[in-house]
Structure formats: C-alpha cells, structure tokens
Amino acid sequence: MQLIRKRAYARAGLVGNPSDGYHGKTISVIVRNFFAEVTLYEWDEIEVIWSQEDKSRFRSLGELVRDVKLHGYYGGVRLVKATIKKFAEFCARQGWHLHDRNFSIRYETNIPRQCGLAGSSAIIVATLRCLMEFYGVSIPREVQPSLALSVETEELGIAAGLQDRVIQVYEGLVYMDFAREVMQNRCGLWCGVYEPLDPALLPPLYLAYSTDVAEPTEVIHNNLRARYNQGEPAVVQAMQSFAELTVQARKALLAGDRERFGQLINANFDLRRSICRLPAEHLEMIERARRVGATAGFTGSGGAIVGVCPDAETFARLQTELGQIRCKVVRPLIQPVR
C-alpha cells in the first residue's frame, strides 16, 4: 500500500503584512516548530477522516461555543475536501488525466489555531503535496500558492492573501512582490514574484503566542477589504506604505543592518495599529515585548507576535514578561534540523 505523508509548517509574517492581499510586498519566514501533517493512502473509496479538530462531542455548552469560534463548524475537514475539489478542477483545466484509484486521507496539526500562524493554509498546502504525489502531478512551484489560495477565497469564501501559501510552499525566508505590474498569469492563476533569501541574514528572532486571545483572521481582514474597496485614503495609503517598509527591510537584511530590520518590524505594526482597531490583549503582548527590549509585530492577524530578541538575557526577560499573561515564547526554527 502506498503511504504518503506530507507536512506544511506555520509561518510568521515579518514585514509588509497585510499588504499581500492589496498588491503590496511582504517578507515572511517559515516556523518549523509547528506543522500540519496530512496522510494519504490508497483505499477502495474516497474517504476523508475527521481529526481531533473536528470533534462533535463536548463537555459543556461553553466548550462547544469556544470550539465553533476557533474552528468553525467543520474544522479542517472542509479545507481538505475543498483542496481535493480545486485540485481535481485545476488538473482538468490543464488537460491532465488523473488515474482512477481512490484514497483515504486525514490530517493532524499542532499549529495553534486562530493565532495568525497560518494553520488553515498549512492543512491545504500539505494536502496539495499529498495529492500531487499520489496522482504523479507536478504543479509549478510558483503556481502552487495561488492554487492553495483559491481553495479559501473561491471555494470557502475566506478573505486571504498569497503570503501564507508562498512561504509554506517555498519555506525558508522569502521576499514577495504582489504589485499589479509584476503579477503573471500561470496556468490560469495569478502569481507574484517570489525571491528566496538566506535565513542566515536574519537577526535572532522570537515568536510568542497565546490561544487565550485567538481570533479568526476574517474579523480583521473582511473589515480592511471593505474599507480598501471603498477607497478609504488612510487604508489605501497604508497598503502602499507596508510595501515600502518591505523594500527597506529587504535592503536592511542584504546590508547586514539587523538593528534597522528590527525597527522596521516595529514600524510595520505601528502602521497597522493606525488603521485597525486591535484587541487590547493583542496590544498588551506587543507592549510587554517592547518593554524588555525586543521589537514586536504581529505574525499575521493577531494572537501571535514576532520580533528581534538579540540575546539570551533579553529572551529570558521576554519569557517572564509574556508568561505573566499566559503567552508561550519560543525561538522559531527556520532551517531543517540536521
């Protein structure tokens, strides 16, 4: 029996987020501490197996309500099913013949949910990797993020941008350009320009998160989308400024100016704060991190922060300070452990 097991990892947006959905630019890094893993094997019928994330038994009414808020009504199963559907449709459009063998598929994930660490897209990317191997299909790497994005935006109606899927497909550290003038249509999908960078250029980073203050990405992004579409000057200008900060951050990395890079992480968050009403709990995470000498910005839509923490002494203070509000603090793993 052919057994296929694929992983996709969490990610942290460093600079430019959330302009990826608004023709901006971003720099993002993979976080191998957390992953979604999908297992697929040949079976006599198509079977999508529910995981712990898709539970339907609860100890109390309050537990049910919290579970729905964090995971929705269908957990990750809807992501797997939607990925299979979009994959099949994509292959049909390309004129690629798929064999008629069936499969059973399941997923597991330890990515903290609704913390801005791209847990949903990790399930999709890992599923896509399994399907490509099972059917012997090779989808160009630059196209895979756009196909993964279409699962959420077209199939499930979830507001999202390309950044998460790009870094989860490419891994490492990537500079991404989504400006209108550089986007190209490949295989019927729009793709940006993606430049892998050497992770060794990065200063020492930390990642902190709290599932206690988790919040769905749609809460923030749907509001921003409406305001952007309405042409609100502050939002339109901010998206341009996010892109400019990203260009500066790339220059700082390539020049070895780690202090400047950390300052730009701060500037990115401060700009975001100027156009978004952010939960007090998320702001407290940022303020506490900066209080001990680290830089700080959101990894995604909130619930997790990332920044530069230059030494062990500062890291220890950071763990103590953020631990007081039940946040876990780790050093992100970027490269495979050898």
C-alpha positions in Angstrom: 0.0 0.0 0.0 1.3 3.4 -1.0 1.5 5.6 2.1 2.1 9.3 1.5 2.8 11.7 4.4 3.4 15.4 3.9 3.9 18.4 6.2 3.5 22.2 5.8 4.7 24.5 8.5 3.5 27.5 10.4 4.8 30.9 9.2 5.5 34.4 10.6 5.0 37.5 8.6 7.9 39.8 9.4 7.2 43.0 7.3 4.6 44.1 4.8 1.7 42.1 6.3 -1.2 42.5 5.5 -0.5 44.2 2.1 -0.2 40.8 0.3 -3.9 40.9 -0.5 -3.6 44.5 -1.7 -0.9 44.3 -4.4 1.8 45.0 -1.8 5.0 43.3 -0.7 5.9 41.1 2.2 8.8 39.3 3.9 7.8 36.1 5.7 9.6 33.2 7.4 8.7 29.6 8.0 8.3 28.3 11.5 9.1 24.6 11.8 8.2 24.4 15.5 4.6 23.8 14.3 3.1 21.9 11.4 0.1 20.4 9.8 0.6 16.8 8.6 -1.6 15.0 6.0 -1.5 11.3 5.4 -2.9 9.7 2.3 -3.0 6.1 1.2 -4.8 4.1 -1.5 -8.3 2.9 -0.4 -11.3 1.3 -2.0 -13.2 4.6 -1.9 -12.6 8.3 -1.3 -12.6 8.8 2.4 -11.9 12.0 4.4 -11.3 11.1 8.0 -12.2 13.6 10.8 -9.4 14.6 13.2 -9.5 15.8 16.8 -10.0 19.3 15.4 -13.4 18.2 14.0 -14.8 16.8 17.2 -18.6 16.8 17.8 -18.7 15.8 21.5 -18.2 18.5 24.2 -18.1 18.6 28.0 -20.2 21.7 28.2 -22.1 24.3 26.2 -19.3 26.8 26.8 -16.8 24.3 25.3 -18.9 23.9 22.2 -19.2 27.7 21.7 -15.5 28.2 22.1 -14.7 25.3 19.7 -17.0 26.8 17.0 -15.4 30.3 17.4 -12.0 28.8 17.0 -12.5 26.1 14.4 -15.8 27.0 12.7 -18.5 24.4 12.1 -16.4 21.9 10.2 -12.8 22.3 11.5 -10.2 21.3 9.0 -12.2 18.7 7.1 -13.7 21.4 4.9 -10.2 22.6 4.0 -9.2 19.1 2.9 -12.4 18.5 0.9 -12.1 21.9 -0.8 -8.5 21.3 -1.7 -9.3 17.9 -3.3 -12.1 19.6 -5.3 -9.9 22.5 -6.5 -7.0 20.2 -7.3 -9.3 18.0 -9.5 -10.7 21.0 -11.3 -7.3 22.5 -11.8 -5.9 19.3 -13.4 -9.0 19.1 -15.6 -8.4 22.6 -16.9 -4.8 21.7 -17.7 -5.9 18.7 -19.6 -4.1 16.4 -17.2 -5.5 12.8 -16.9 -5.7 11.5 -13.4 -5.8 7.8 -12.6 -9.0 6.3 -11.1 -7.5 4.8 -7.9 -9.2 6.1 -4.7 -7.7 7.1 -1.4 -8.2 7.7 2.3 -6.9 11.0 3.7 -6.6 12.5 7.1 -4.8 15.4 8.8 -3.3 16.3 12.1 -2.0 19.7 13.2 -0.2 21.2 16.2 -0.3 24.8 14.9 -2.0 27.0 17.5 -5.4 27.9 15.9 -6.6 31.4 15.1 -3.3 32.9 16.3 -2.1 34.3 13.0 0.3 31.4 12.2 -1.4 30.2 9.0 -2.8 27.0 10.3 -5.5 26.7 7.8 -3.3 27.2 4.7 -0.8 24.7 6.2 -3.5 22.0 6.0 -4.2 23.0 2.4 -0.6 23.0 1.3 0.1 19.6 3.0 -3.0 18.2 1.3 -1.9 19.5 -2.1 1.5 17.9 -1.7 -0.1 14.6 -1.0 -2.4 14.8 -4.0 0.4 15.8 -6.3 2.5 12.7 -5.3 -0.5 10.3 -5.4 -1.5 11.4 -8.9 2.0 11.9 -10.2 1.3 15.6 -11.0 3.9 18.3 -11.0 2.4 21.8 -10.5 5.0 24.6 -10.9 6.2 25.8 -7.5 5.2 29.4 -8.3 1.6 28.3 -9.1 1.0 26.2 -6.0 0.5 29.2 -3.6 -2.2 30.6 -6.0 -4.0 27.3 -6.2 -3.9 26.9 -2.4 -5.3 30.4 -2.0 -8.1 29.7 -4.4 -9.3 26.9 -2.0 -10.1 29.5 0.6 -11.1 32.6 -1.4 -13.1 30.9 -4.2 -14.3 27.7 -2.6 -14.8 28.7 1.0 -15.3 32.5 0.8 -12.5 33.2 3.3 -10.6 36.5 3.0 -6.9 35.8 2.5 -3.8 36.8 0.6 -0.9 34.9 -1.1 1.8 35.5 1.6 1.0 32.4 3.8 0.8 30.0 0.9 4.0 31.3 -0.7 6.2 30.9 2.4 4.6 27.5 3.1 5.4 26.3 -0.4 8.9 27.8 -0.7 9.8 27.6 3.1 12.9 29.4 4.5 12.8 33.2 4.2 11.1 34.8 1.2 10.6 38.3 -0.2 7.4 38.6 -2.1 6.2 41.2 -4.6 2.5 41.3 -5.5 2.4 44.6 -7.4 -0.1 44.6 -10.3 2.7 45.2 -12.8 4.7 42.1 -11.8 1.8 39.6 -11.4 1.7 37.0 -14.1 -0.9 34.5 -15.2 0.4 31.0 -15.0 -1.8 28.0 -15.6 -4.9 30.3 -15.3 -3.8 31.6 -11.9 -2.2 34.9 -10.9 1.3 34.6 -9.4 3.6 37.2 -7.9 7.4 37.4 -7.9 9.0 35.4 -5.1 12.6 35.8 -4.1 14.1 33.3 -1.5 16.6 34.9 0.8 19.2 33.3 3.0 17.8 32.9 6.5 21.3 33.5 7.9 20.7 37.1 7.1 18.1 37.3 9.9 18.8 38.6 13.4 17.8 36.4 16.3 14.0 36.1 16.3 11.5 35.1 18.9 7.9 34.0 18.5 5.2 34.4 21.2 1.6 33.3 21.1 -1.5 32.9 23.2 -4.5 30.7 22.3 -6.4 32.6 25.0 -6.7 35.7 22.7 -7.1 33.8 19.4 -9.3 35.5 16.8 -10.3 34.4 13.3 -8.5 36.2 10.5 -11.8 37.2 8.9 -12.6 39.5 11.8 -9.8 41.9 10.7 -9.4 41.2 7.0 -13.0 41.5 6.0 -13.2 44.9 7.5 -10.0 46.1 5.8 -11.1 44.7 2.5 -14.4 46.7 2.6 -12.6 49.9 3.6 -9.9 49.4 0.9 -12.6 48.7 -1.8 -14.4 51.9 -0.7 -11.1 53.8 -1.3 -10.6 55.0 2.2 -7.5 57.1 1.9 -5.8 56.0 5.1 -6.1 52.3 4.2 -5.0 52.8 0.6 -2.0 54.8 1.7 -1.2 52.3 4.4 -1.0 49.4 1.9 1.5 51.4 -0.2 3.5 52.2 3.0 3.6 48.5 4.0 5.1 47.7 0.6 7.7 50.5 1.1 8.6 49.2 4.5 9.2 45.7 3.0 11.6 47.1 0.3 13.5 48.9 3.1 13.6 45.6 5.2 15.0 43.6 2.3 17.7 46.3 1.8 18.5 46.1 5.6 18.8 42.3 5.5 21.1 42.3 2.5 23.2 45.1 4.0 23.5 43.2 7.3 21.8 46.0 9.2 19.9 43.9 11.8 19.1 46.9 14.0 17.3 48.6 11.2 15.4 45.4 10.3 14.1 45.2 13.8 13.0 48.8 13.7 11.0 48.1 10.5 9.2 45.2 12.3 8.1 47.8 14.9 7.2 50.3 12.2 5.1 47.8 10.3 3.0 47.1 13.5 2.6 50.8 14.3 1.3 51.4 10.8 -1.2 48.5 11.2 -2.3 49.9 14.5 -3.0 53.2 12.9 -5.7 51.7 10.6 -7.1 48.9 12.6 -8.9 48.7 15.9 -7.0 45.9 17.6 -7.9 43.9 20.7 -6.4 45.2 23.9 -5.0 41.7 24.7 -3.0 41.7 21.4 -1.7 45.2 22.1 -0.5 44.1 25.5 1.6 41.4 24.0 3.3 44.0 21.8 3.8 46.5 24.6 5.2 43.9 27.0 7.7 42.6 24.4 8.9 46.1 23.6 9.2 46.9 27.3 12.0 44.4 27.8 13.9 45.5 24.7 12.6 43.3 21.9 11.0 44.5 18.7 7.5 43.3 18.1 4.8 43.0 15.4 2.0 40.6 14.5 2.9 37.4 12.7 -0.5 37.5 11.0 -3.9 38.7 12.1 -3.3 38.6 15.8 -2.7 36.2 18.7 1.0 35.7 17.9 3.8 38.2 17.7 7.3 38.1 16.3 10.4 40.3 16.5 14.1 40.6 17.1 15.4 39.4 20.5 19.2 39.8 20.3 20.5 37.8 23.3 19.7 35.1 25.9 19.2 37.6 28.7 16.6 39.6 26.8 14.9 36.3 25.8 14.7 35.2 29.4 13.1 38.6 30.4 10.7 38.2 27.4 9.6 34.8 28.6 9.0 36.1 32.1 7.1 39.2 31.0 4.9 37.5 28.5 4.4 34.4 30.7 2.6 36.7 33.1 -0.2 36.9 30.5 -0.1 33.2 29.6 1.9 33.6 26.4 4.4 30.9 25.3 7.7 32.2 23.8 10.0 30.2 21.5 12.8 30.7 19.1 11.4 29.9 15.7 13.1 27.0 13.8 13.6 28.1 10.2 16.0 25.5 8.7 15.6 21.7 8.9 17.3 20.2 11.9 20.2 18.0 10.7 
